[in-house]
Amino acid sequence: MGQLVDFTMEREGLVKPGDRIELKEDKASTMSGLMYYYTIKDAVAMSGNLRKPLAKLSGTVTQVVPETSVYMVTVEIDDE
């Protein structure tokens, strides 16, 4: 099983469980050090900050959970 990463999606229906996705990686230099964050292409949803980069930039949506005003998308990142 690959690493699970959560993303915040603002509009319903952009991805669904089982969808294969590609990610865009960005980096930010913060007071805590270098952080990595990811966007599901094309600007579908965004991850929180991660301390370590992901091994692969692709994965499969495992769930989409509606929350107050957003949808939490969980992605299983492909194994190396």
C-alpha positions in Angstrom: 0.0 0.0 0.0 1.3 3.4 -0.9 1.3 6.6 1.2 -2.0 8.3 1.8 -2.2 12.1 1.3 -5.2 14.3 2.0 -6.2 17.2 -0.3 -8.8 19.9 0.0 -11.2 20.3 -2.9 -13.6 23.3 -3.1 -16.1 22.0 -5.7 -18.0 18.7 -5.8 -17.4 16.1 -8.5 -14.0 17.1 -9.8 -12.6 13.7 -8.8 -14.2 10.5 -7.5 -12.9 7.3 -5.8 -11.0 5.1 -8.3 -9.8 8.1 -10.5 -6.1 8.0 -11.5 -4.5 11.4 -10.9 -1.3 13.2 -11.5 0.3 15.7 -9.1 2.2 18.9 -9.4 4.9 19.5 -6.7 5.8 22.9 -5.3 8.2 23.9 -2.5 8.1 26.6 0.1 10.9 27.8 2.4 9.3 28.3 5.8 10.5 29.0 9.3 10.2 25.2 9.9 12.4 24.5 6.9 11.7 23.4 3.3 8.1 22.2 2.9 6.5 20.4 -0.1 2.9 20.8 -1.2 1.0 19.2 -4.1 -1.8 20.1 -6.4 -4.0 17.5 -8.2 -3.6 18.5 -11.9 -5.3 20.7 -13.2 -5.9 22.7 -10.1 -8.5 20.3 -8.7 -7.4 20.1 -5.1 -4.4 21.1 -2.9 -2.5 19.2 -0.1 -1.3 20.6 3.1 2.4 21.1 3.7 4.6 17.9 3.9 8.1 17.8 5.3 9.3 15.1 2.8 8.7 15.0 -1.0 6.6 12.2 -2.4 8.4 9.4 -4.2 5.9 9.5 -7.2 3.7 12.2 -8.6 0.7 9.9 -9.4 -1.9 8.0 -7.5 -5.5 6.8 -7.1 -8.3 8.6 -5.3 -9.5 6.4 -2.5 -12.2 8.6 -1.0 -14.0 11.9 -1.2 -15.6 13.1 2.0 -17.8 16.2 2.2 -17.1 18.5 5.1 -18.2 22.0 5.9 -17.8 24.0 2.6 -15.0 21.7 1.3 -14.4 18.1 0.2 -11.5 16.1 1.7 -9.9 13.9 -1.0 -7.6 11.1 0.0 -5.1 9.8 -2.6 -3.0 6.7 -2.4 0.4 7.6 -3.9 1.8 5.0 -6.3 4.6 2.8 -4.8 8.1 3.1 -6.2 
